[in-house]
Amino acid sequence: NNVGHAYFSGFGTIVPQDCVASIDEGAHEQALKYMKDIYGAEITTSDKVL
């Protein structure tokens, strides 16, 4: 998990939710929630990052 590695290395993270994938929509939403809740990742979209 790159977000976890970044977190433990002292970096903040931004995850554009439309640029990551999982096996199904439920797993996708669960993974995004986990990254936000556990690692403090900012979940956004690619158009807001670029």
KEBARO-623505 format. One line per field, with one value per residue: x, y, z of N, C-alpha, C in turn; residue in one letter. Coordinates in Angstrom, 3 decimals, always signed. Example, Ala and Ser with C-alpha at 12.3 -4.5 7.8 and 13.67 -1.06 7.14 Angstrom:
BEGIN
n.east	c(+13.190	+12.850)
n.north	c(-5.690	-2.250)
n.up	c(+7.800	+7.080)
ca.east	c(+12.300	+13.670)
ca.north	c(-4.500	-1.060)
ca.up	c(+7.800	+7.140)
c.east	c(+13.200	+12.900)
c.north	c(-3.300	+0.030)
c.up	c(+7.800	+7.870)
type	c(A	S)
***
This chain:
BEGIN
n.east	c(+0.842	+0.895	-0.031	-0.047	+2.706	+3.700	+2.440	+3.626	+6.145	+6.014	+4.673	+1.928	-1.011	-2.724	-5.447	-6.689	-9.783	-10.850	-8.727	-7.777	-8.314	-10.299	-11.365	-14.143	-16.933	-17.737	-15.470	-13.731	-14.812	-14.583	-11.789	-11.007	-12.246	-10.855	-8.215	-8.617	-9.642	-7.738	-5.136	-5.355	-5.621	-6.351	-9.187	-10.087	-10.845	-9.472	-9.672	-9.575	-7.034	-5.304)
n.north	c(-1.174	+1.975	+4.396	+3.906	+3.485	+6.030	+7.532	+6.493	+7.353	+9.992	+11.635	+13.485	+12.481	+12.499	+11.156	+10.569	+9.525	+8.557	+7.525	+5.232	+1.730	-1.214	-4.607	-4.602	-2.286	-1.999	-2.848	-0.912	+1.494	+0.855	+0.665	+3.311	+4.649	+3.489	+4.405	+7.126	+7.268	+5.857	+6.602	+9.293	+10.282	+12.527	+12.344	+12.762	+14.002	+13.467	+15.737	+17.814	+17.639	+18.017)
n.up	c(+0.000	-1.056	+0.021	+2.754	+3.194	+2.513	+4.516	+6.902	+6.424	+6.846	+5.063	+3.627	+1.842	-1.303	-2.879	-5.944	-6.603	-8.985	-10.299	-9.261	-8.633	-7.849	-7.164	-7.230	-6.931	-4.245	-2.778	-3.677	-2.602	+0.117	+0.405	-0.184	+1.951	+4.087	+3.580	+3.973	+6.647	+8.247	+7.390	+6.902	+4.341	+1.688	-0.150	-3.423	-6.741	-10.047	-11.683	-9.879	-8.921	-11.059)
ca.east	c(+0.000	+1.722	-0.530	+0.468	+4.147	+3.867	+2.010	+4.641	+7.363	+5.776	+4.069	+0.494	-1.344	-3.941	-5.835	-7.770	-10.564	-11.108	-7.454	-7.441	-9.350	-10.347	-12.054	-15.537	-17.230	-17.751	-14.080	-13.170	-15.280	-14.005	-10.369	-10.919	-12.599	-9.740	-7.092	-8.985	-9.804	-6.541	-3.923	-5.621	-5.507	-7.380	-9.799	-10.577	-10.919	-8.315	-9.822	-9.201	-5.589	-4.573)
ca.north	c(+0.000	+3.177	+5.423	+3.540	+3.740	+7.487	+7.970	+6.136	+8.102	+11.378	+12.401	+13.516	+11.891	+12.856	+10.015	+10.847	+8.287	+8.070	+7.031	+3.985	+0.730	-2.414	-5.697	-4.203	-0.957	-2.062	-2.888	+0.401	+2.444	+0.457	+1.021	+4.770	+5.000	+3.056	+5.329	+8.400	+7.132	+5.349	+7.321	+10.711	+10.655	+13.386	+11.671	+13.790	+13.525	+13.879	+17.102	+18.749	+17.517	+18.520)
ca.up	c(+0.000	-1.164	+0.936	+4.073	+3.209	+2.551	+5.847	+7.893	+6.089	+7.208	+3.969	+3.435	+0.545	-2.026	-3.705	-6.895	-6.580	-10.334	-10.859	-8.574	-8.885	-7.035	-7.854	-7.428	-6.390	-2.784	-2.317	-4.011	-1.587	+1.398	+0.381	-0.079	+3.329	+4.931	+3.385	+4.591	+8.095	+8.923	+6.997	+6.724	+2.930	+1.106	-1.288	-4.337	-8.124	-10.851	-12.198	-8.816	-8.696	-12.227)
c.east	c(+0.886	+1.263	-0.019	+1.951	+4.419	+3.525	+3.101	+5.991	+7.186	+5.165	+2.550	+0.196	-2.660	-4.238	-6.964	-8.573	-10.880	-9.833	-6.975	-8.598	-9.247	-11.167	-13.537	-15.780	-17.232	-16.354	-13.392	-13.542	-14.675	-12.532	-10.183	-11.219	-11.462	-8.567	-7.372	-8.981	-8.513	-5.316	-4.133	-5.497	-6.656	-7.902	-10.450	-10.734	-9.752	-8.454	-9.482	-7.702	-4.812	-4.817)
c.north	c(+1.236	+4.288	+5.147	+3.827	+5.242	+8.027	+7.707	+6.791	+9.597	+12.247	+12.404	+12.957	+12.439	+11.694	+10.440	+9.558	+7.726	+7.570	+5.763	+3.013	-0.421	-3.455	-5.420	-2.875	-0.941	-2.057	-1.553	+1.425	+2.131	+0.859	+2.530	+5.231	+4.642	+4.028	+6.681	+8.288	+6.755	+6.208	+8.819	+11.194	+11.575	+12.680	+12.741	+13.182	+14.088	+15.307	+18.156	+18.721	+18.171	+19.975)
c.up	c(+0.000	-0.235	+2.345	+4.199	+3.288	+3.939	+6.884	+7.613	+6.342	+6.130	+4.077	+2.055	+0.007	-2.965	-4.642	-7.125	-7.962	-11.025	-10.166	-8.760	-7.897	-7.788	-8.088	-6.714	-4.863	-2.196	-2.568	-2.932	-0.220	+1.479	+0.506	+1.342	+4.276	+4.810	+4.036	+6.114	+8.816	+8.637	+6.778	+5.292	+2.531	-0.139	-2.158	-5.727	-8.919	-11.375	-11.144	-8.527	-9.827	-12.498)
type	c(N	N	V	G	H	A	Y	F	S	G	F	G	T	I	V	P	Q	D	C	V	A	S	I	D	E	G	A	H	E	Q	A	L	K	Y	M	K	D	I	Y	G	A	E	I	T	T	S	D	K	V	L)
***
